[in-house]
Amino acid sequence: MIKSFRSIALLEGLSLLALLFFAMPMKYMAGNPIYVKNIGMAHGVLFILYVAFAILIKNEQKWSFKTFIIVCLASIVPFGTFYIEKKYLQNT
């Protein structure tokens, strides 16, 4: 299950970066909102999967509540999931 979570964390982080640094500029500078719709939907699904897997992994890895909150909050910060992967998931 941890390998799946690592993959989801990577994809969720990449989708957030694509949304912020590609789709949003395309919407506001090029007037093309379709990228926000498509990438935003993918990011939303990956975000939900990330949080759901974090809940499942919390018990498996015996994370404290503080660690769990850090892992969840990292999903809303650009590059946050990459930090989580290095700090909490790499040695598992």
PADOMI-990635 format. One record per atom (N, C-alpha, C, CB): x, y, z. Coordinates in steps of 0.1 Angstrom, whole numbers, plus 5000, padded with zeros to 4 digits. Each point is the difference from the previous one (the first is absolute). Glycine has a CB too. Example, Ala and Ser with C-alpha at 12.3 -4.5 7.8 and 13.67 -1.06 7.14 Angstrom:
<pts>
513249435078
499150125000
500950125000
498149885012
501550234981
500950115000
499250115008
501249944978
</pts>
This chain:
<pts>
500849885000
499250125000
500950135000
498249875012
502950124994
500950125001
500550034986
500749945023
499649964969
500450034986
499050084992
501449805001
497350165001
498950074993
499950145005
498849784998
501450245015
499950135006
501150094995
499049915020
502250034978
501250084995
499750044986
501549885014
497950044978
499650034986
498950114999
500649774993
498450215016
499050105000
500550145005
498349825005
502650185005
500750125004
500750074989
500249905023
500650034969
500750054989
499050064990
501949845004
497150094992
499150044990
499250125005
499849774991
499850235021
499350125006
500850125000
498749845015
502650154989
500950114999
500250064986
501149905020
499150014971
500150044986
498850064994
501649824997
497250135007
498850064995
499850145006
499049774998
501450255014
499850145006
501050094993
499449905022
501850064975
500950094993
499550034986
501949905013
497650004980
499450024987
498850095000
500849774994
498450225017
498950095001
500450145003
498749815009
502350215000
500450145003
500950064990
499949935023
501050004971
501050064991
499749984985
501649965018
497449964978
499749994986
498550034998
501749824998
497450125008
498650014998
499550145003
499649765004
500750295008
499650145004
500650114991
499849915023
501450084973
500550104991
499349994986
502250005012
497549884984
499349984987
498650065001
501449804995
498050195016
498750065002
500050155000
499349805013
501650264994
499950145002
500950084990
499649965024
501449984971
500850084990
499649964986
501950015016
497749874981
499749964987
498549984998
502149884998
497150145012
498649994999
499449864997
500150244993
500749665011
499649864997
499749925013
501350014978
497549995027
499749945013
499949844999
498850215006
501349734983
499849854999
501049935008
499050034978
502250025023
501149945007
499749995015
501750074983
497750045022
499750015015
498949895002
500650255001
498549744990
498949905002
500549865001
498450154988
502549815002
500549874999
501049975011
499650004976
501450085025
501149985010
499450015014
501750094984
497450015018
499350025013
499349885004
499850244995
499549694996
499249885003
501049895005
498150064983
502949925009
501049905003
500650035014
500549964975
499950165027
500650045013
499049975011
501450184989
497349855010
499049985010
499949855004
498850204991
501249724999
499949855002
501349965007
498549974980
502650075016
501349965006
500150065015
501149994977
498450135025
499950055014
499249915009
500350244990
498549725005
499249925009
500649865002
498050124991
502749834999
500749875002
501250025010
499349934976
501450185023
501150035009
499550005014
501250134982
497849945021
499550015014
499449875004
499550244997
499849694995
499549875004
501149905003
498050044985
503049965007
501249915002
500750045013
500249964975
499950185027
500750045012
499349955013
500750214988
497949795011
499349955011
500349855003
498150174995
501949754994
500349865001
501549975004
498349964982
502650125013
501449985003
500350055015
500650034976
498650065029
500350055014
500049895010
498850214994
500349705005
499949895009
501149904997
497650035003
502749944985
501049904996
501450055004
498649934981
501750205018
501350055003
500150055015
500350064976
498549945031
500050045013
500450155002
500449765008
499150324982
500350155001
499350065011
500350004975
500350105031
499450085010
498950094993
502150005015
497150064993
499050094994
500750124993
498349945018
502850114988
500750114995
500649964986
500650085023
500049814976
500549954987
498949994990
501949885012
497050064992
498949994990
499550134995
499349805012
500650304997
499650144996
501050064990
498850035022
502549954981
501150054991
499949944986
501550035020
498349844980
499849924987
498850064993
501149795010
497850234996
498850054993
500250144996
498649855014
502050244994
500150144996
501050014989
499550075023
501549844976
501050014989
499349994986
501749905016
497150044984
499449984987
499550134994
499449775007
500550345001
499550134995
501150104997
497949965012
503350004991
501250094998
500849954988
500150055025
500250044966
500849954988
501349935005
499150194986
501349705009
501149925003
499949935014
501450164986
497549865020
499849945014
500049855000
498750195005
500749754985
500049854999
501349944997
497750014993
503250075000
501349954998
500849995013
499950104976
499950015032
500750005013
499549885009
500150254999
498649725001
499449895008
500649874995
497950135003
502249854984
500649884994
501449985005
498650024980
502250095021
501449985004
500149985015
500750154982
498549935026
500150005015
499349885006
500150254999
498749714996
499249905007
499949874993
498850195010
501449814977
499649884992
501249924994
497950114996
503249965003
501249944993
500549885007
500650224992
499549775021
500649895007
499049895003
501650155009
497249854985
499049905003
499949904989
498850165015
</pts>
